[in-house]
Amino acid sequence: MNRKFKGFTLIEVLVAMVIFAIVMGMASEAYRYFNRPQMTASNTVLDTQNLSQFKQVLNTLREVNAIYVRDDENQKQLYFYGSNNTLKYYTNSPILTDEPIAVSVLSISKELGGVEYCEFSFGQLNWRELNNIQNCDEENLFIKLGDNIEFKYFGWEDRDLFDKFLSGFFSMAVEPKPKWWNEYESTKTQTLPMFVSINFNDSTHKFLLSPVIIKLNSESPFSQRAQSDVVE
């Protein structure tokens, strides 16, 4: 006896595929609809926390204190150290300690994708110990800001040029001018940088797409701290 086996027609297969695509599309939209509010809220909270902590850290930088330290030759040196990935400075506005003045360390962590910030009590570290700090071992803040951040500094090459600029004896064509530096060490320049630029070259946060430029407190180049104000 002959048996005839009937398969699906092309139209039936196409109709089934269309129905399947519609069902999968509806399921995908439903998943995204019910999960979007939770994901957006989570990201918003994260961005808000990062932004709030970042503003606090920036305020410590604005309130930099022109503190002098004694070097190995017992000479008074103005202290501020900045490289492409690390900042060390004295601040009048600590956020992690109850002290009126603290040593702040801000370092970039490319592995973690952000910056680490910590503080040391005023007088806790001498000049050599402060120079040897590479990262934060103390209680610290971690702020996730992206993995391609760098610091730059706008200031004078040395105090002598600053004094000459203030003297007013130079014409506009030849007068000394400050410029941008990849590294700024006040123990060598004897002046604080005028501005610090924090560049976010590959940030994951929309509010950090442009460089953040911070104006620092400055000290008159004609003033010197009293002997009692020098950190030994």
FENHUZI-V433959 format. One record per pair of residues at least 24 apart in sequence whose ideal C-beta (glycine too) atoms are under 7 Angstrom apart, sorted by the first residue. I is the first residue (numbers start at 1). J is the second residue. Records with the same first field share a line. If there is no record, write none. Layout:
I = J + J
This chain:
47 = 205
50 = 143 + 144 + 145 + 205
51 = 207
53 = 141 + 143
54 = 143 + 145
56 = 95
57 = 106 + 117
58 = 212 + 214
59 = 93
60 = 91 + 93 + 94 + 95 + 104
61 = 89 + 196 + 214 + 216
62 = 214 + 215 + 216 + 217
63 = 91 + 92 + 93 + 217
64 = 89 + 90 + 91 + 192 + 216 + 217
65 = 90 + 91 + 92 + 101
66 = 192 + 219
67 = 231
68 = 225 + 229 + 230
69 = 127 + 230 + 231
70 = 127 + 230 + 232
71 = 127 + 187
76 = 230
77 = 187
78 = 186 + 187 + 190 + 192
79 = 186 + 187
80 = 184 + 186 + 192 + 193
81 = 185
82 = 151 + 153 + 183 + 184 + 193 + 196
83 = 183
84 = 150 + 151 + 182
85 = 150 + 151
87 = 151
88 = 130 + 133
94 = 119
96 = 139
97 = 121
103 = 130
105 = 133 + 136
107 = 135 + 136
108 = 149
110 = 147
112 = 142
113 = 144 + 146 + 147
114 = 142 + 143 + 144 + 145
115 = 143 + 145 + 149
116 = 140 + 142
117 = 141
123 = 231
126 = 232
145 = 200 + 203 + 205 + 208
146 = 200 + 202 + 203 + 204 + 208
147 = 202
148 = 201 + 202
149 = 198 + 199 + 200
150 = 199
151 = 196 + 198
152 = 180 + 181 + 182 + 197 + 199
153 = 180 + 181 + 184 + 193 + 196
154 = 178 + 180 + 193 + 194 + 195
155 = 181 + 184 + 189 + 191 + 192 + 193 + 194
156 = 189 + 191
157 = 189
158 = 189 + 190
159 = 189 + 190 + 191 + 221
162 = 191 + 221
163 = 221
191 = 221
192 = 216 + 218 + 219
194 = 218
